Amino acid sequence: MEAVAPRETAHTAPPHAPEAGWARRLLGPFYVTGVFWFRFHRFGVRVIPGWAMGFMIALFTSFFCVTLRNIRAALADNLEPVLGPCGWWERQRRIFRTLHTFAWCLSERYERLSTSRRFDVQADGLDHWQTLNASGEGFILVTAHIGAWEVGSMLPSARDARRVHVVREAETDPRAQRFIQELIKGAAGDLYTTHFAEDPQLGMALLDALRDGEIVALQGDRPRAGGRKAEATLFGRPFPLPIGPAVLARAAGVPILPVFVFREGRLRYRCAIHPPIRVPHTADRTADLESTTQRFATELQAAITYRPHQWFCFGKVWRELR
């Protein structure tokens, strides 16, 4: 069973990852994906007073808008099928607004993991959650790179003391990966286990966890390098999605629960819990997996449409646009 792709090599990047250019090669750990910025960001949210956060985030957003040419182009191109074609000035506004929102989500992530500041997290669709939780069966919480996805993955352990296994993409910088792993471990507690998609046996471990009534949290909007994909449709265009969540759910006989977390304001978030998706179990396994993946794509499209500037996809996904 292939639920998680094998380890990525130094020459293989996720399909939706930012394109590596001369800046990354020149700056190394000081590039935006390097460990320096992870540590610097956590340090900043600890020492900067609350009244200055908005100014600093606007300042750094402006800096990265100028310097991150590949990411800037990818954001604008990805939003065209969502928001429609636009002129140059509107294109720049979309880029800035998305990076500005990302900067807030990322900064508040470090605040949540490293400080005692209070967050207001509301939830819609709690009836779906309560029904699954009461059944005692395991399920797969599938989210996307939208808003503060990590908040949703921590909901089961924080709300109902359910054990959660979270699968994360490997960071570009291994030192950054270790930094994040230690930070989450210190903040989330023993019921929250983080896995990076590097172990070829991870799929079987997740299958055992689901059969034991535990929860697995995955991101379902980006196929991993070398991983199996299903050709779904998003905003009327072909959009490959990872087939792993559907494979794992079908094998374990558990539902998929789409959850998206939107930033609504300063330290305020809303979890949108969508109806669970049951994977068909017919003689046509391929059709079962593809139909399930398309159903998730429909939920994903609704989430992106609701908050398009909270869709943080920094690699071009529709390359024919430009």
Residue, then its C-alpha position, 0 to 999 in steps of 0.5 A: m500500500e502506498a499512502v506516503a511517498p518515499r523520501e525526497t532526494a536533494h534533486t527532487a522537490p515537491p511539485h508545488a514547491p517554490e522554484a529554486g533559483w540563484a538566490r537560494r543557492l547563494l544564500g543557503p540557510f539565509y534563504v527564506t526556507g532556511v533555518f535562520w528565518f525559522r529561528f529569527h521569526r520565533f525570536g521576533v514574535r517573542v520580543i516584539p510588542g503586540w502594537a508593533m507586530g502589524f508594522m513589522i509584518a508589513l515591512f517584511t512582506s514588502f521586502f519579500c515581495v521585492t526579493l522573491r521573484n519566483i514565488r511572486a510570479a507563482l502566487a499571481d499565476n495560481l490566483e488567475p483561475v480563482l479570481g480571473p485575469c487582471g492588470w499589472w496593478e491588481r496582480q501586485r495587489r494580489i501578491f502583496r495581500t497573499l504574502h501579507t496574510f501568510a506572514w500573519c498566519l506564520s507569525e501567529r503560528y510561532e506565537r501559538l507555539s512559543t508564547s502564552r497568548r490567548f487565541d480565539v478558535q471557533a468551529d463550524g460543522l461541529d456536528h460532523w466532528q461529534t458524530l465521528n468522535a462518538s463512533g470511536e473509529g479512526f478517521i483521516l483529517v485532510t486539510a490543505h495549505i490554507g490559513a492556519w492548517e496546523v490548528g485543525s490538526m491539533l483540534p482532536s488532541a486538544r478538544d477530545a484527548r484523541r491521539v493524532h498522527v500528523v504527516r508533514e512535508a519535509e522542510t527544504d533545510p533539514r535543520a529547519q525540519r528539526f527545529i519545527q519538530e522540536l518546537i511542535k513536540g514541546a507545545a502540542g503534548d504527548l497525544y500529538t505525534t509528528h511524522f515527516a514523509e521520509d519513512p517507507q514504512l510510514g504508510m503501514a504505521l498510519l494504517d495500524a493507528l487508524r485501525d486502533g481508533e486513532i486519527v491521522a492528519l494529512q494535507g491533501d492539496r500537494p502531491r509529493a515527488g514520486g508519489r501517486k496522483a489522481e487527476a482531479t479538476l479545480f476551477g475548471r482546470p486539471f489539478p493533480l492531487p495526492i491519492g494517498p489519503a484515499v488509498l489509506a482511507r479505503a484500506a483502513g475502512v475509515p472516512i476522510l474529514p475535510v477541515f480548513v482553518f481560516r484566519e479571521g483576525r488578530l489571533r482569531y481563527r475559524c475551523a470549517i469542518h466539512p461533511p465526511i467523505r466515505v471511500p467507495h469499496t467496489a470492484d473498480r478500485t481506481a474509480d473509487l480512489e479517483s472519485t474520492t479525490q475529486r470529492f475532496a477537490t470540490e471541498l478544496q475549491a470551496a475553501i479557496t474560493y472563500r478565502p483565496h488570499q489564504w491559499f499558500c501555494f508558492g509553486k506554479v500549478w498551472r504552468e500553461l497560464r504564462 
